[in-house]
């Protein structure tokens, strides 16, 4: 993938303006440990090339002239982000600041890789036809897949819910669209989005835990995505916390996902006598305003799920002593019902001050969240900065 800024130090400067801007030259120099003259010299080609522009001034305390602020001209470059789910493919068109410009969703009638990637290619073509500036450069396509992804090879090694094993995602999609393709685990993509543009801005070490039909995790450690030796790091949903618990999609028993996913909530609700026809949204609504008996059954199911999630979070806190965990995903619509049990379990199972040290934030954005995270995979590759 072509680097927007070939020089590494220039790339670091560009990334600072992209993720923290509008920002002054002085602050950039302080953050990167560079001399003001070096920053000014490296900024010149970025401004002349139209990548950056000055936008207003910031007053300073004490003597000295107001400082000019810099911003990225985000509209010059476009990115496509794709989320591959079990029932559909969602895709977004964003600018280089990951601001969503358009979004499309297509249902899947087959999970055969060739069919799924064909749908992704078609959505990409439709999105680019909607671009507000047809002359803007398209940097590439980012793809998020729930499962074990070899990001360097662009291959999905294993995705249980899709039934995929050793599927080349990047090669066929790039051939179909003529664009560079970056592939990673969908929660890894999400943690990059949170670090650059969301709850994790200015936080060097934090985790994202996703809740929905699956439960996943990703870790930003000292400003760098931690994906492990082969991309399997932070398989949070497959922490085994209950040896005799229900069977998980991975084949083990008692994983966090088997106890805390939306599918687990539905299973517990139905096993306790709730309606077999209710979906997750219906169970959430019953927990809010259903008749007394069904309301209690729904709330009990969410409480069990929250307790399991909290025990899993305690494992993260006990291992890593994190200061921030972001809860994201479509399951957050029911946070008011599973959150209290989650917090109680976290406080009960965390050692010493590990629970108090960690702030839990909820990112309730759902529409476009995953695909926007996938777009950030491309932005990161294009910027090629060490900041992740």
C-alpha positions in Angstrom: 0.0 0.0 0.0 1.4 3.4 -1.0 2.6 5.5 1.9 1.1 9.0 1.9 4.3 10.3 3.7 7.4 8.2 2.8 9.6 9.9 5.4 9.1 8.2 8.8 9.4 11.3 10.9 7.1 13.2 8.6 4.7 10.3 8.9 4.8 10.7 12.7 4.0 14.4 12.3 1.1 13.7 9.9 -0.3 11.1 12.3 -0.2 13.6 15.2 -2.1 16.2 13.1 -4.6 13.5 11.9 -5.4 12.1 15.4 -5.0 15.2 17.6 -5.6 18.1 15.3 -6.1 21.0 15.1 -2.7 21.1 16.7 0.2 23.6 16.8 3.8 23.0 15.7 4.9 23.5 19.3 2.7 20.7 20.6 3.8 18.4 17.8 7.5 19.1 18.7 6.8 18.4 22.4 4.9 15.2 21.7 7.5 13.7 19.4 10.6 15.0 21.1 11.7 17.0 18.0 13.1 20.5 17.6 10.8 23.2 16.4 13.0 23.7 13.4 12.8 20.0 12.4 9.0 20.1 12.7 8.8 23.3 10.6 11.1 21.8 7.9 9.1 18.5 7.6 5.8 20.3 7.6 6.6 22.4 4.6 6.2 19.6 1.9 3.0 18.4 3.7 1.5 21.8 3.5 2.7 22.5 -0.1 1.4 19.1 -1.2 -2.0 19.9 0.1 -2.0 17.2 2.8 -2.2 19.7 5.7 -3.5 23.3 6.0 -3.4 26.0 8.7 -6.7 26.6 10.4 -6.9 29.5 12.9 -4.7 30.4 15.8 -4.3 29.5 19.5 -3.3 32.0 22.1 -0.4 31.2 24.4 0.1 32.0 28.1 2.8 34.5 28.7 4.8 36.4 26.0 4.8 35.2 22.5 2.7 35.3 19.3 -0.4 33.1 18.9 0.4 29.7 17.5 -1.1 28.6 14.2 -3.0 25.4 14.2 -2.7 22.6 11.6 -5.4 20.2 10.3 -5.4 17.4 7.8 -7.2 18.0 4.5 -9.2 14.9 5.1 -11.4 15.3 2.0 -8.5 14.6 -0.4 -8.4 10.9 0.3 -11.1 8.2 0.5 -11.2 4.8 2.2 -13.6 1.9 2.1 -14.2 -0.2 5.2 -15.9 -3.5 5.1 -17.3 -5.7 7.9 -18.0 -9.3 7.0 -20.6 -10.8 9.4 -22.5 -14.1 9.3 -25.7 -12.6 7.9 -24.5 -9.6 5.9 -21.7 -7.5 4.6 -21.6 -3.8 5.7 -19.4 -1.3 4.0 -18.7 2.4 4.5 -16.9 5.1 2.6 -14.9 7.4 4.8 -12.4 10.3 4.4 -9.0 9.9 5.9 -10.3 11.1 9.2 -12.6 8.1 9.3 -15.7 10.3 9.0 -18.4 8.3 7.4 -19.6 9.6 4.0 -21.8 6.8 2.9 -22.9 3.3 4.1 -24.3 0.3 2.4 -25.4 -3.2 3.7 -26.1 -6.3 1.7 -27.6 -9.5 3.0 -25.7 -12.8 2.4 -27.4 -15.8 0.8 -24.2 -17.8 1.1 -21.1 -17.9 3.2 -18.9 -19.3 0.4 -15.8 -17.0 0.4 -16.1 -16.3 -3.3 -19.7 -15.1 -2.9 -19.0 -13.0 0.2 -16.0 -11.3 -1.5 -18.0 -10.7 -4.6 -20.6 -8.9 -2.5 -17.8 -6.8 -0.8 -16.5 -5.8 -4.2 -19.9 -4.8 -5.5 -20.5 -2.7 -2.4 -17.1 -1.0 -2.9 -18.0 0.0 -6.5 -21.4 1.3 -5.3 -19.8 3.4 -2.5 -17.2 4.9 -4.8 -19.9 6.0 -7.2 -21.4 7.9 -4.3 -18.1 9.8 -3.5 -18.7 13.5 -3.1 -15.5 14.2 -4.9 -14.9 11.7 -7.8 -11.3 13.1 -8.1 -10.3 12.1 -4.5 -7.7 9.4 -4.2 -8.9 6.1 -2.9 -6.3 4.7 -0.5 -7.7 1.2 -0.3 -10.1 -1.2 1.4 -10.0 -2.4 5.0 -11.7 -5.6 5.9 -12.7 -6.7 9.4 -13.5 -10.4 10.0 -14.5 -12.0 13.3 -11.9 -14.7 13.8 -8.2 -15.5 13.6 -6.7 -13.4 10.9 -3.1 -13.4 9.6 -3.0 -9.7 8.8 0.4 -9.8 7.1 -0.8 -12.4 4.6 -4.3 -11.1 4.3 -5.7 -14.5 5.1 -8.5 -15.5 7.5 -7.0 -18.5 9.2 -10.2 -19.5 11.0 -13.7 -17.9 11.4 -16.0 -20.3 13.2 -19.2 -18.4 12.6 -18.4 -18.1 8.9 -17.2 -21.6 8.5 -14.0 -20.3 7.0 -10.5 -21.8 7.2 -7.4 -20.4 5.5 -9.4 -18.1 3.2 -7.5 -15.6 1.2 -9.4 -12.3 1.6 -7.0 -9.7 0.4 -5.9 -11.3 -2.9 -9.3 -11.9 -4.5 -10.8 -8.6 -3.3 -7.8 -6.6 -4.5 -8.0 -8.4 -7.9 -11.7 -7.6 -8.2 -11.5 -3.9 -7.3 -8.0 -2.9 -8.3 -7.4 -1.5 -4.8 -5.0 -2.4 -2.0 -6.7 -4.5 0.7 -5.8 -4.7 4.4 -7.4 -7.4 6.5 -7.5 -8.0 10.3 -9.7 -9.2 13.1 -12.7 -6.9 13.4 -12.0 -6.0 17.1 -8.4 -5.2 16.3 -9.7 -2.8 13.7 -12.0 -1.3 16.3 -9.3 -0.8 18.9 -7.3 1.2 16.3 -10.4 3.4 15.6 -10.9 4.0 19.3 -7.2 4.9 19.7 -7.1 7.3 16.8 -10.6 8.9 16.9 -12.6 7.5 19.8 -12.5 6.8 23.6 -8.9 5.8 23.5 -7.4 9.1 22.2 -4.4 10.0 24.2 -4.5 6.7 26.1 -1.5 4.5 25.4 -2.7 1.2 26.9 -6.4 0.1 26.9 -8.6 -2.8 25.7 -11.8 -2.9 23.7 -14.3 -5.7 24.5 -17.1 -6.2 22.0 -20.4 -7.7 22.9 -23.0 -9.0 20.4 -23.6 -12.4 18.8 -19.9 -13.0 19.6 -17.7 -11.6 22.3 -14.2 -10.4 21.3 -11.3 -8.3 22.6 -8.4 -6.3 21.4 -5.5 -4.6 23.1 -3.6 -1.4 22.6 -0.3 -1.7 24.6 2.0 1.3 24.9 0.4 2.8 21.8 0.8 -0.3 19.6 -1.7 -2.9 18.6 -0.8 -6.1 20.4 -1.9 -9.0 18.2 0.4 -11.8 19.4 2.6 -14.2 17.5 0.1 -15.2 14.9 -2.8 -12.7 15.5 -4.6 -14.6 18.2 -4.0 -12.2 21.1 -6.9 -11.2 23.4 -9.4 -13.9 22.4 -11.4 -12.5 25.3 -14.6 -14.4 24.3 -12.8 -17.7 24.7 -11.5 -17.2 28.2 -12.8 -20.4 29.9 -14.4 -19.2 33.2 -16.9 -21.9 33.9 -15.6 -25.5 33.4 -19.0 -27.1 33.3 -20.7 -24.2 31.5 -22.5 -24.3 28.1 -20.7 -25.4 25.0 -19.1 -22.5 23.0 -18.9 -22.1 19.3 -15.1 -22.8 19.6 -15.8 -26.3 20.9 -14.8 -25.6 24.6 -17.2 -25.2 27.5 -17.9 -22.2 29.7 -16.2 -19.5 27.6 -17.1 -15.9 28.2 -18.9 -15.9 24.8 -21.0 -18.9 25.7 -22.3 -17.0 28.8 -22.3 -13.4 27.8 -23.1 -13.1 24.1 -26.5 -12.0 22.8 -27.1 -15.6 21.7 -26.3 -16.7 25.3 -28.9 -14.2 26.6 -31.5 -15.6 24.2 -30.7 -19.2 25.3 -31.0 -18.4 29.0 -34.2 -16.4 28.4 -35.8 -19.3 26.5 -34.6 -22.0 29.0 -36.3 -20.0 31.8 -39.6 -20.1 30.0 -39.4 -17.0 27.8 -40.9 -16.8 24.3 -39.0 -19.0 21.8 -39.8 -16.4 19.1 -38.2 -13.4 20.8 -35.0 -12.1 19.3 -32.3 -10.1 21.2 -34.0 -6.7 20.6 -37.3 -8.1 21.9 -35.7 -9.5 25.1 -34.1 -6.1 25.6 -37.5 -4.4 25.3 -39.0 -7.0 27.7 -36.3 -6.2 30.2 -37.3 -2.6 29.9 -41.1 -2.7 29.9 -42.4 -6.2 29.6 -45.1 -7.8 31.8 -43.7 -8.5 35.3 -42.9 -12.3 34.8 -41.2 -11.9 31.4 -39.4 -8.7 32.5 -37.8 -10.6 35.4 -36.8 -13.6 33.2 -35.2 -11.2 30.7 -33.4 -9.2 33.5 -32.1 -12.5 35.1 -30.7 -13.6 31.7 -28.9 -10.2 31.3 -27.6 -10.4 34.9 -26.0 -13.9 34.3 -24.4 -12.5 31.1 -23.1 -9.4 32.9 -21.6 -11.5 35.7 -19.7 -13.7 33.2 -18.5 -10.6 31.4 -17.4 -9.0 34.6 -15.4 -12.1 35.6 -13.7 -12.0 32.2 -12.9 -8.3 32.6 -11.4 -9.0 36.0 -9.0 -11.4 34.3 -7.9 -8.6 32.0 -7.5 -6.2 34.8 -5.6 -8.7 37.0 -3.2 -9.5 34.1 -2.6 -6.1 32.7 -3.7 -3.5 35.3 -5.4 -1.4 32.6 -6.6 2.1 33.1 -9.4 1.9 30.5 -11.6 -0.8 28.9 -14.1 0.3 26.2 -17.2 -1.9 25.8 -18.5 -1.7 22.3 -20.7 -3.6 19.8 -24.4 -4.0 19.1 -25.0 -5.7 22.5 -24.4 -2.4 24.3 -28.0 -1.4 23.6 -28.7 -3.6 26.7 -25.9 -2.2 28.9 -28.3 -0.9 31.5 -29.4 -4.4 32.2 -26.1 -6.3 32.1 -23.8 -3.4 33.3 -24.6 -3.6 37.0 -23.9 -7.3 37.3 -20.8 -6.8 35.1 -19.4 -4.1 37.4 -20.2 -6.1 40.6 -18.4 -9.2 39.2 -15.4 -7.1 38.1 -15.1 -5.5 41.6 -15.5 -8.9 43.3 -13.0 -10.8 41.2 -10.3 -8.1 40.6 -7.3 -8.1 43.0 -6.3 -5.2 45.1 -7.0 -1.9 43.3 -7.2 -3.4 39.7 -11.0 -2.7 39.4 -10.7 0.9 40.8 -7.8 1.6 38.6 -9.8 0.8 35.5 -12.4 3.1 33.9 -15.1 1.4 31.9 -16.5 3.4 29.0 -19.3 2.3 26.7 -19.2 3.2 23.0 -22.9 2.9 22.1 -22.4 3.7 18.5 -23.4 0.7 16.4 -24.4 1.7 12.9 -21.2 1.7 10.8 -19.0 1.2 13.8 -17.3 -2.1 12.6 -16.8 -1.0 9.0 -15.5 2.4 10.2 -13.0 0.5 12.3 -12.0 -1.5 9.2 -11.4 1.8 7.3 -8.9 2.7 10.0 -6.8 -0.3 9.0 -6.1 1.4 5.7 -5.5 4.8 7.3 -2.9 3.3 9.6 -1.1 1.5 6.7 -1.2 4.7 4.6 0.2 6.9 7.3 2.8 4.3 8.2 3.4 5.9 11.6 4.6 4.0 14.7 1.5 5.5 16.5 -1.2 2.8 16.2 
